């Protein structure tokens, strides 16, 4: 249908071109194949050929003479013609006539005897050819039919394409999500490790400062204990011990 | 009033006897015309008697009979001498 539109628009377009160009352009705008394609399907062969009587004279001749002379007309014509030819010796009876008579006898006998069989055989050959051609045609139609079915099925399958893509999209989204979460976890772990390191550093530093200070204080204290103080403290301890032992004796 | 058919377009069987001369004069006797006539005649005979499903004997036997008669006519001058008469 669109091609017809183009074909109708084309002459106007061609006329719009400048004259030399329009002349050069092939004028293929007249519609080709205006009639229906009448070549296919080919009409079937007629069943029987024209009628021939006695194998020699077409039936039309008998029909042509029937209105005027009835049924026996052509035979009378034939007899008269034959007698005329013989009597005037337009047909000469010689050795060839005898040969022709023998040959014709044999031919007619053979036809009468074997005609039907030969005809049946030829018909069988024809039938086989027709049957094989028909089978090929049917097979071709069948294959095309199955091809059409397959094509329809494929078209139906195409409709399900959207589901397939949705499932794939879901898969990919899930993969992305998983990946993202894994990376998030890694980041968290790394940051935590760094922060723990800082915390550990600070703790270590404080501990070291504490230990150092305690040691320093102890060292200084020990240093500051003069020998005199040491004696005094020992004497005091002994006195205390004595007092304690006394109270212990008393308690017991 | 029946539509007047040109003499040129009538078929041979519809030509009246008196018009036969003029009908023959109007035919196409160029080589192309003769070939066309032979081809048409052949097509008619072929499609009527031979190009059928169950062709019979008449198809070829008519051709053979025509050949026999034609060859007899061509050799008549030779067969003349076999006639039964005293003076040829």
Interface residues (C-beta under 8 A of the other chain):
Chain A: X45 X46 X47 X48 X49 X50 X51 X52 X55 X56 X58 X89 X91 X92 X93 X94 X96 X111 X115 X119 X123 X126
Chain B: X48 X49 X50 X51 X52 X53 X54 X55 X56 X57 X58 X59 X61 X62 X65 X72 X79 X80 X82 X83 X84 X85
